[in-house]
Each structure stands twice: as structure tokens, then as C-alpha cells.
Amino acid sequence: MKLLFDLFPVILFFIAYKAYDIYTATAVIIVASAIQVGYIYLRYRRVEKMHLITLGLVVLLGGLTLILHDEAFIKWKPTIVNWGFALVFLGSHYIGQKPIVRRMMDQAIQLPDTIWLKLSYLWIGFFIFSGFLNLFVAYNYDTDTWVNFKLFGLMGITFIFIILQGLYVSRYMQDDKTIKEVAEESSELLAEVEMDAASPKDPLKKVLDDKNQKEKP
């Protein structure tokens, strides 16, 4: 159920595109994203900065798409968000005491310090790769192919990444976690940082909170 809610804007975008066109779909994802953030506020009485940034990008790039009648703007959105998260993950190596991936998962999975660092770089590489791949599809294939890729392609490579990550860390785990459990933890992490996710947790907030905590006397 949570996954369905996380993908709510993207699914409606896909349906609207298939039924109408890219511009109708763009208007739909703007409204759906606003509703999603509004629901988070009503439920948790707060909206994290990262969700506001994501909504802002949807409104900005989606608005430019509609005003200028140029679909290139909305196609850049997944890339900008993925690269943004890559920067946040990389920044967490220098702000705070632990990389974000460790802060989010170390209560459930025990790994050596060096493996946590490598795992963080894997996530950074994944976000960068996803951003480039989105642009490759956007500029080398038609819009219909890109829309299919946005829903099914990105989800597919994410699933593959999570499985490969589970296989990798299973060799170093210091507890009795299974690959399936690692995959579940990774899926929850991705839901917290994914461009269309709606979790109330915010990776950017984790970085700043850790920085503030470290600076306290």
C-alpha cells in the first residue's frame, strides 16, 4: 500500500499520458504531487525540505513544459532529482559522522566501516547513473518510450540494483540478516529518497541534524 502511495504521481502521469498526451500528463503529475505533499502535511503536520524541493521541481519544470509547450523540461526532472540526491549522499561523507546510507540502515544491518563507505559510493553511483540513463532515453527515443521507461525502466534498474547490493553486503554482514531482509531495508531507504516517494523522513534533514548534533558542546 505504501509503495502504491509513493508511486501515486508517477502512475497517474503514466495513465494520463496513455489516455491523452504529455502535456495533460504533466498537469496531472503537478496536481498529484501537490495532493501527495498536502496529505503528508495533514497526516504529520509537517513537510520535509526534500519533499518541498521535489514538489518545487515538479511545479517549475512542469510549468515550463506547459507554458512553453516543450516536453524537454519535464523529462529533465528525474535526472535533476537523482543528481541532487547523489550530491546529498556525497555531502554526508563530510557533514556528520556517518554517510546517510549508514544512518538509515545501521539499526537493521551490521557491516564493517569500510563496507558502509563502499555501499554509500554505490548509491551515489546509482543515482548518477540513473540521471544519465534518463537523459539518454529522453534524447534518443520518442516520448512514448521515455514515459514507459520512467515508470517501468527506472523501477526495473532499481530492483536490479537492490538485489545486487544485497548479494554484495551479504558477504560482510555481522548478523543473521538474509539477502531478502537486506533488499527490504534497501527498498525502504530508496522509498525515503526516491524522487516520487512520500515518506516523512528526509535524508537532507538527517545530514543537517547530524551536523548540528556534532557542533553542540
C-alpha positions in Angstrom: 0.0 0.0 0.0 2.8 2.4 0.9 4.6 1.6 -2.4 1.4 2.4 -4.3 1.1 5.8 -2.5 4.8 6.5 -3.1 4.3 5.9 -6.9 0.9 7.7 -6.9 2.0 10.7 -9.0 4.0 8.6 -11.5 1.2 6.1 -12.0 -1.3 8.9 -12.7 1.3 10.6 -15.0 1.5 7.3 -17.0 -2.2 6.8 -17.2 -2.9 10.4 -18.3 -0.2 10.2 -20.9 -1.6 7.0 -22.4 -5.1 8.4 -22.4 -4.3 12.0 -23.6 -0.8 13.4 -24.1 2.4 14.5 -22.4 1.0 17.9 -21.5 -2.1 16.6 -19.9 0.1 14.1 -18.0 2.4 16.9 -16.9 -0.6 18.9 -15.5 -1.7 15.7 -13.7 1.6 15.0 -12.1 1.8 18.6 -10.8 -1.6 18.3 -9.2 -1.0 14.7 -7.9 2.4 15.8 -6.4 0.7 18.7 -4.6 -2.0 16.4 -3.3 0.6 14.0 -2.1 2.6 16.7 -0.2 -0.7 18.1 1.2 -1.6 14.7 2.5 1.7 14.4 4.2 1.2 17.7 5.9 -2.3 16.8 7.1 -1.1 13.5 8.5 2.2 14.5 10.0 1.7 18.3 10.4 5.0 18.9 8.7 6.6 18.5 5.3 10.3 17.9 5.0 12.5 20.1 2.9 13.3 17.4 0.4 9.7 16.9 -0.5 9.1 20.6 -0.9 12.2 20.7 -3.2 10.9 17.8 -5.2 7.4 19.4 -5.5 9.1 22.7 -6.4 10.9 21.0 -9.3 7.7 19.3 -10.5 5.9 22.7 -10.5 8.8 24.6 -12.1 9.7 22.1 -14.8 6.2 21.0 -15.3 5.0 24.6 -15.5 7.7 25.4 -18.1 6.7 22.4 -20.1 3.1 23.6 -20.2 3.8 27.3 -20.7 6.5 26.8 -23.4 4.9 23.7 -24.8 8.3 22.0 -24.6 8.3 18.5 -23.1 12.1 18.6 -22.6 11.7 20.3 -19.2 9.6 17.6 -17.6 12.0 15.0 -18.9 14.9 16.6 -17.0 13.1 16.2 -13.7 14.2 12.6 -12.8 17.8 13.5 -13.7 17.9 16.6 -11.6 16.4 14.8 -8.6 18.7 11.8 -8.9 21.8 14.0 -9.2 20.6 16.1 -6.3 20.4 13.0 -4.1 23.9 12.0 -5.3 25.2 15.3 -4.0 23.4 14.9 -0.7 24.7 11.4 -0.2 28.2 12.6 -1.1 27.9 15.6 1.2 27.0 13.3 4.1 30.6 11.9 3.9 31.8 15.4 5.0 28.9 16.6 7.2 28.2 14.5 10.2 29.9 11.3 11.4 28.3 8.7 9.1 27.2 8.5 5.5 23.4 8.8 5.0 23.0 5.2 3.9 24.6 4.0 7.2 22.4 6.4 9.3 19.3 5.0 7.7 20.2 1.3 7.8 22.7 0.6 10.5 20.0 -0.1 13.1 18.9 -3.0 11.0 22.1 -4.2 9.3 25.6 -4.6 10.9 28.5 -4.1 8.5 32.2 -3.1 8.8 33.0 0.6 8.4 34.8 0.1 5.1 31.8 -1.7 3.6 29.4 1.1 4.7 31.6 3.6 2.9 31.7 1.4 -0.3 27.9 1.0 0.0 27.5 4.7 0.1 29.5 5.2 -3.1 27.4 2.5 -4.7 24.3 4.5 -4.0 26.0 7.7 -5.3 27.0 5.9 -8.4 23.5 4.5 -8.8 21.9 8.0 -8.6 24.4 9.4 -11.1 23.9 6.5 -13.5 20.1 6.8 -13.3 20.3 10.5 -14.1 22.4 9.9 -17.2 20.3 7.0 -18.3 17.2 9.1 -18.1 18.7 11.7 -20.4 19.9 9.1 -22.8 16.4 7.7 -23.1 14.8 11.1 -23.2 17.0 12.4 -26.1 17.5 9.2 -28.1 14.0 7.8 -28.1 10.4 9.1 -28.5 8.3 10.4 -25.7 6.2 7.2 -25.5 9.4 5.2 -24.8 10.5 7.7 -22.2 7.2 7.5 -20.3 7.4 3.7 -20.3 11.0 4.0 -19.1 10.1 6.5 -16.3 7.7 4.0 -14.7 9.0 0.6 -15.6 12.6 1.2 -16.6 13.7 3.1 -13.6 11.8 0.7 -11.3 13.5 -2.2 -13.1 17.0 -1.0 -12.7 16.3 0.0 -9.1 15.2 -3.6 -8.4 18.3 -5.0 -10.0 20.5 -2.6 -8.0 18.9 -3.6 -4.8 19.3 -7.3 -5.5 23.0 -6.9 -6.5 23.6 -4.8 -3.4 22.0 -7.5 -1.2 24.3 -10.1 -2.7 27.3 -7.8 -2.1 26.7 -6.9 1.5 25.6 -10.4 2.5 29.2 -11.4 2.4 30.1 -8.9 5.1 27.1 -8.9 7.3 27.9 -9.3 11.0 24.4 -10.6 11.9 21.9 -13.2 10.7 20.2 -11.0 8.1 19.2 -12.6 4.8 19.5 -11.1 1.4 15.8 -10.7 1.3 15.9 -8.6 4.5 18.7 -6.5 3.1 16.7 -5.9 0.0 13.7 -4.9 2.1 15.9 -2.4 4.1 17.3 -1.1 0.8 13.8 -0.6 -0.6 12.7 1.4 2.4 15.8 3.5 2.0 15.1 4.2 -1.6 11.5 5.0 -0.7 12.8 7.6 1.6 15.0 9.3 -1.0 13.2 8.4 -4.3 12.0 11.4 -6.4 8.4 10.5 -6.1 8.3 9.0 -2.7 6.2 10.4 0.1 7.9 9.1 3.3 8.0 11.8 6.0 11.7 11.0 6.6 14.2 13.4 4.9 17.8 12.5 4.1 18.9 16.1 3.8 17.4 16.7 7.3 19.4 13.8 8.6 22.7 15.4 7.3 21.9 18.8 8.9 20.7 17.2 12.2 23.9 15.2 12.5 26.0 18.3 11.7 24.1 20.3 14.4 24.5 17.5 16.9 28.2 17.3 16.2 28.6 21.0 16.7 26.9 21.0 20.1 29.3 21.4 23.1 
